[in-house]
Amino acid sequence: MFQLGSLVVLCGLLIGTSDSLLGDLGNVVKDLDIGNAVKDLDVGNVNLDVGSLQKTTDWALAKNNILGALNALDLSKLNPFSSQNGYGLRINKLSFLNLQAEPSSNLQGINLKLPLVLDASVTLPIIGSMVDVSISLDLATSLGVQTDAKTGLPTLSIGQCSSDTDNISISLLGRRSTLINRLLDGVSSLLTKSVSSLMQNQICPVIEFIFSHLNVNLTQDLLSNLQLPVSL
């Protein structure tokens, strides 16, 4: 018969093993360098109705066109992080939920926010176990209208695309365990950095490419019609 004392000893061993793994995990994480782990996604492969986007002056139609192109991205064209010291990241699904627009603080431009969800598989160092996670975050960029010095005509300007690393949410999918949760917590900062690099190097160029085809008149009209605060 399994005695209570044996259970206590077993729990102690499991806790000790968990702490040891977390210690080893910390050493591995420190040694990882993901700075050059991703390559740019070829924007030429984006399925975008460029002609329609260039012609339309209707924000709702343009928004649907943009979200459709982003949600149709071929994930096989992405270059996820291959395993480094046992750490790996593979994107399984990418869902852009919305495209929100509001005036910039100086009312001279438009701030755009794109909430999205990533379903990904993460290989945890040390134990080599793969877990499925859901990652929620926002991408942000901006639009403006400038006057071309040579022609005197309005031209579209696009701000730098970036991810909001302060508001990234990571949740474990499927079966949960205390050990896996603790190990996932141990690589959360690395996972945040990985996803941020993935967005910056692969998704942001696609977003900038898509917005570069917007009709400048649409941007002018949208800026004129927006009233702070509003989300379209």
HUQUI-V598267 format. One record per backbone hydrogen bond with DSSP energy under -1.0 kcal/mol. NH is the residue of the N-H (numbers start at 1). CO is the residue of the C=O. E is the energy in kcal/mol with one decimal. If there is no record, write none. Layout:
NH	CO	E
NH	CO	E
This chain:
7	3	-1.8
8	4	-2.2
9	5	-2.1
10	6	-2.6
11	7	-2.6
12	8	-2.2
13	9	-2.3
14	10	-2.4
15	11	-2.6
16	12	-2.5
17	13	-2.6
18	14	-2.6
19	15	-2.7
20	16	-2.2
21	17	-2.6
22	18	-2.4
23	19	-2.0
24	20	-2.4
25	21	-2.8
26	22	-2.2
27	23	-1.4
28	24	-2.0
29	25	-2.8
30	26	-1.8
31	27	-1.1
37	34	-1.7
45	42	-1.8
46	43	-1.7
48	46	-1.5
50	48	-1.7
53	49	-2.2
54	50	-2.6
55	51	-1.6
56	52	-2.3
62	58	-2.3
63	59	-2.9
64	60	-2.1
65	61	-2.1
66	62	-2.4
67	63	-2.7
68	64	-2.2
69	65	-2.0
70	66	-2.3
71	67	-2.6
73	70	-1.2
77	74	-2.0
78	75	-1.1
84	87	-2.8
87	84	-2.2
88	123	-1.4
89	81	-2.2
90	121	-2.3
92	119	-2.9
93	119	-1.8
95	117	-2.6
97	115	-2.4
100	113	-3.0
102	111	-1.9
104	109	-2.4
107	104	-1.8
110	143	-2.9
111	102	-3.2
112	141	-3.0
113	100	-2.4
114	139	-3.2
116	137	-2.7
117	95	-2.5
118	135	-3.1
119	93	-2.5
120	133	-2.6
121	90	-2.8
122	131	-3.1
123	88	-2.2
124	129	-3.1
127	125	-2.6
128	124	-1.5
131	122	-2.7
133	120	-3.0
134	171	-2.8
135	118	-3.1
136	169	-2.7
137	116	-2.1
139	114	-1.9
140	162	-2.8
141	112	-2.0
143	110	-2.6
144	157	-2.2
146	155	-2.9
148	153	-3.2
152	148	-2.6
155	146	-3.9
157	144	-2.8
159	142	-2.7
162	140	-2.2
164	138	-2.2
165	163	-1.3
167	164	-1.2
169	136	-2.7
171	134	-2.5
173	132	-3.2
181	177	-2.6
182	178	-2.2
183	179	-2.6
184	180	-2.8
185	181	-2.3
186	182	-1.6
191	187	-3.1
192	188	-2.5
193	189	-2.0
194	190	-2.5
195	191	-2.7
196	192	-2.4
197	193	-2.3
198	194	-2.4
199	195	-2.7
200	196	-2.5
201	197	-2.6
202	198	-2.1
203	198	-1.1
204	199	-3.3
207	203	-2.3
208	204	-2.8
209	205	-2.1
210	206	-2.5
211	207	-2.6
212	208	-1.4
213	210	-1.6
214	211	-1.7
219	215	-1.6
220	216	-2.1
221	217	-2.7
222	218	-2.8
223	219	-2.3
224	220	-2.0
225	221	-2.0
226	222	-1.8
